[in-house]
Amino acid sequence: MKKYAASNFLKMLIQNFNFSIFISLFLLSVFPLPGYFHGSPANQTLSGLFVPLGNAAVTGLAILTLNSFLARRNYIFSYHPHDKLKLFCIAFGAGLLGYYITASSLTTYLISLIIIYTAVMNIRRFAGKLSSLLRQNTLATRKDIGEFANFFINLIISFSVINLSLNTLHNDLGWKPAFNFGDGFAAVIDAFYFSVITITTVGYGNIVPQTLLSRFVVALECLTGYIILGIMIGIITRGITARKR
């Protein structure tokens, strides 16, 4: 029973952690919290304790609300009532980590490893369902759209933290910055913004890779963007033949 509970929790963690991080960072960007932009949050006596807990709690409530809302519309499945607490704990932890993501190099690397691991597991799960998602003469369902949206968000978040970690690594080694990101939490927003415009093939050019290693990673990100575009077109157009008939 304990083994099943641990396995179930790990499955929920893999499926929800990255999206929870996304919600946490979204909340921090839309509602800048007091004290965050003035030095490391770990050094703030009051905000370093209560503000991150507040962000974590709001993130947990937001994830529970979104899960309930999207499940009612069949975009995702709804968790059983006894799993709601686990989902809240995962989102609460992601909310804390999202707040401290730029507090130190160590936290940046740690969060990056967690996000990359969960992203890889989600991509593996999505790849296993790809043949059914692209099957001809079948219309895309809401759950198909939900699966693709989860896959898309995971990739954006993964490349965002990879680029952020790459920039942190360059700074720690005293090298030229990998990207012309801002400082502190502004770097997180810049990394996310850069990944969105790169994967969607927009590429405004206001943020650019500045080293050989970062250019290699961005080249991989660009290729991934084209693959996503192909998958999206395949999912959308797979039912055209069925509609014509």
C-alpha positions in Angstrom: 0.0 0.0 0.0 2.8 2.4 0.9 4.6 1.5 -2.3 1.5 2.3 -4.3 1.0 5.6 -2.5 4.6 6.6 -3.2 4.3 5.6 -6.8 1.0 7.5 -7.1 2.6 10.6 -5.6 5.6 10.4 -7.9 3.2 10.2 -10.9 1.3 13.2 -9.7 4.5 15.1 -9.2 5.7 14.3 -12.7 2.4 15.4 -14.2 1.9 18.6 -12.2 5.2 20.0 -10.9 6.2 21.9 -14.0 2.8 23.5 -14.5 2.8 24.5 -10.9 6.2 26.2 -11.3 4.7 28.0 -14.3 1.7 29.2 -12.2 4.1 30.3 -9.4 6.3 32.3 -11.8 3.2 33.8 -13.4 1.8 34.9 -10.1 5.2 36.4 -9.2 5.4 38.3 -12.5 1.8 39.6 -12.4 1.8 40.4 -8.6 5.4 41.4 -7.6 5.7 40.6 -3.9 7.2 43.0 -1.4 10.9 42.6 -0.8 11.5 40.2 -3.7 13.3 42.7 -6.0 15.5 44.1 -3.3 18.3 41.6 -2.8 18.1 37.8 -2.2 14.7 36.8 -0.7 16.6 34.5 1.7 18.1 37.6 3.3 14.8 39.3 3.9 13.6 38.7 7.5 9.9 39.2 7.0 9.4 38.7 3.3 11.8 35.8 3.3 9.4 33.8 5.5 5.8 35.0 4.9 5.9 36.1 1.3 7.2 32.8 -0.1 4.6 30.9 2.0 1.9 33.2 0.7 3.0 32.6 -2.9 3.1 28.8 -2.3 -0.4 28.8 -0.8 -1.9 30.8 -3.6 -0.1 28.6 -6.1 -1.6 25.5 -4.4 -5.1 27.0 -4.4 -4.7 28.1 -8.1 -3.7 24.6 -9.2 -6.6 23.0 -7.3 -9.0 25.5 -8.9 -7.6 25.0 -12.4 -7.7 21.2 -12.1 -11.3 21.3 -11.1 -12.2 23.8 -13.8 -10.4 22.0 -16.6 -11.6 18.5 -15.5 -15.2 19.7 -15.7 -14.6 20.5 -19.3 -12.8 17.3 -20.0 -9.4 18.8 -20.9 -7.8 16.9 -18.1 -8.8 14.2 -15.6 -10.0 15.1 -12.1 -8.2 13.7 -9.1 -10.1 11.8 -6.4 -10.8 13.8 -3.3 -8.2 11.9 -1.3 -5.6 13.0 -3.9 -6.4 16.6 -3.7 -4.2 17.1 -0.7 -1.2 15.5 -2.5 -1.9 17.9 -5.5 -1.9 20.9 -3.2 1.3 19.8 -1.5 3.1 19.4 -4.9 1.8 22.9 -6.0 2.7 24.4 -2.6 6.3 23.0 -2.9 6.5 24.3 -6.5 5.3 27.7 -5.3 8.1 27.9 -2.7 10.8 26.8 -5.2 9.5 29.2 -7.8 10.0 32.1 -5.3 13.6 31.0 -4.5 14.7 30.1 -8.0 17.2 32.9 -8.2 18.1 33.1 -4.5 21.4 31.3 -5.2 23.2 29.2 -7.9 22.5 26.0 -5.9 18.8 26.5 -5.8 18.8 27.4 -9.5 20.6 24.2 -10.4 18.4 22.1 -8.0 15.2 23.4 -9.4 16.5 23.0 -13.0 17.3 19.3 -12.3 13.8 18.6 -11.0 12.1 20.4 -13.8 14.2 18.7 -16.5 13.5 15.3 -14.9 9.8 15.8 -14.8 9.8 17.3 -18.3 11.6 14.2 -19.7 9.1 11.9 -18.0 6.2 13.9 -19.4 7.7 13.9 -22.9 8.1 10.1 -22.7 4.5 9.8 -21.7 3.4 12.1 -24.5 5.5 10.2 -27.0 3.8 7.0 -26.1 0.4 8.6 -27.0 1.6 10.4 -30.1 0.6 7.7 -32.6 -3.0 7.8 -31.3 -3.0 11.7 -31.3 -2.0 11.7 -34.9 -4.2 8.9 -36.1 -6.0 9.8 -39.4 -9.7 10.4 -39.8 -10.3 11.1 -36.1 -11.2 14.4 -34.6 -9.1 16.0 -31.9 -10.8 15.7 -28.5 -10.5 18.1 -25.6 -8.3 15.7 -23.8 -6.0 15.6 -26.8 -5.7 19.3 -26.7 -5.0 19.1 -23.0 -2.3 16.5 -23.6 -0.6 18.7 -26.2 -0.9 21.8 -24.0 0.8 20.0 -21.1 3.6 18.8 -23.5 4.0 22.3 -24.9 4.2 24.0 -21.4 6.7 21.4 -20.2 9.0 22.1 -23.1 8.8 25.9 -22.7 9.5 25.6 -18.9 12.3 23.1 -19.5 14.2 25.3 -22.0 13.5 28.3 -19.8 15.3 26.8 -16.8 18.0 25.3 -19.0 18.8 28.7 -20.4 18.6 30.3 -17.0 20.9 27.6 -15.5 23.3 28.1 -18.4 23.4 31.8 -17.7 24.0 31.2 -14.0 26.8 28.7 -14.8 28.6 31.2 -17.1 28.4 33.8 -14.3 29.7 31.4 -11.7 32.7 30.5 -13.9 33.4 34.1 -14.7 32.6 33.7 -18.4 30.7 36.0 -20.6 27.0 35.8 -19.9 25.2 33.2 -22.0 22.3 35.5 -22.6 21.6 39.2 -22.0 19.0 38.4 -19.3 18.2 40.9 -16.5 19.1 40.4 -12.9 17.3 38.5 -10.2 13.7 37.5 -10.9 13.8 39.6 -14.1 16.2 36.9 -15.5 13.5 34.3 -14.9 10.9 36.3 -16.9 13.5 37.0 -19.6 14.3 33.3 -19.9 10.6 32.3 -20.1 9.9 35.1 -22.7 12.9 34.0 -24.7 11.8 30.4 -24.8 8.3 31.3 -25.9 9.4 33.5 -28.8 12.0 30.9 -29.8 9.8 27.8 -29.7 7.0 29.6 -31.5 9.6 30.7 -34.1 8.9 34.4 -33.6 12.4 35.5 -32.5 12.3 39.2 -32.0 16.0 39.4 -31.4 16.0 41.6 -28.3 17.4 38.6 -26.2 20.1 36.6 -27.9 22.6 33.8 -27.1 26.1 35.2 -26.6 28.3 32.2 -26.3 29.0 29.0 -28.3 27.3 26.7 -25.8 24.2 28.9 -25.5 23.9 29.1 -29.3 24.0 25.3 -29.5 21.2 25.0 -26.9 19.1 27.6 -28.7 19.7 25.8 -32.0 18.2 22.7 -30.4 15.3 24.8 -29.0 14.6 26.1 -32.5 14.5 22.6 -34.0 12.2 21.5 -31.2 9.9 24.4 -32.1 9.5 23.2 -35.6 8.8 19.7 -34.4 6.1 21.0 -32.1 4.6 23.0 -35.0 4.5 19.8 -37.1 2.8 17.9 -34.2 0.2 20.7 -33.7 -0.7 20.8 -37.4 -1.0 17.0 -37.4 -3.3 17.0 -34.4 -5.5 19.8 -35.8 -5.7 18.5 -39.4 -6.0 14.7 -38.7 -9.8 15.0 -38.8 -10.2 16.9 -42.0 -10.7 13.8 -44.1 -13.4 12.6 -41.6 -15.2 16.0 -41.8 -15.2 15.9 -45.7 -16.8 12.4 -45.6 
